[in-house]
């Protein structure tokens, strides 16, 4: 996997699905608090005046000259849990993000959050 520091430089770049369909623009990277590795990204989707940020896992993602390609379809990502543009993922909403993609969820050390924005 690529370092989070490098991925943050991709903010504003396109995020595409396996078929190359544009999902939206990369907004932020969330790392797993257990190992400090990039785990999810937020992608800006929607229409002018109705934008929101959806979460997508970064496992298996690849980079190309102008896009970040994720392993999940545009439809699945579009239906993912979301937050407002100025919002923040609440700790209690983390299990739902993992469940949407069929991923196992385990809270961080001592019940702490599992995801942290970088």
Secondary structure by P-SEA (a helix, b strand, c coil): cccaaaaaaacccbbbcccccccbbbcccccccccccccbbbbbbccccbbbbbbbbccccccccccccccccaaaaaacccccccccccccaaaaaaaaacbbbbbccccccccccc
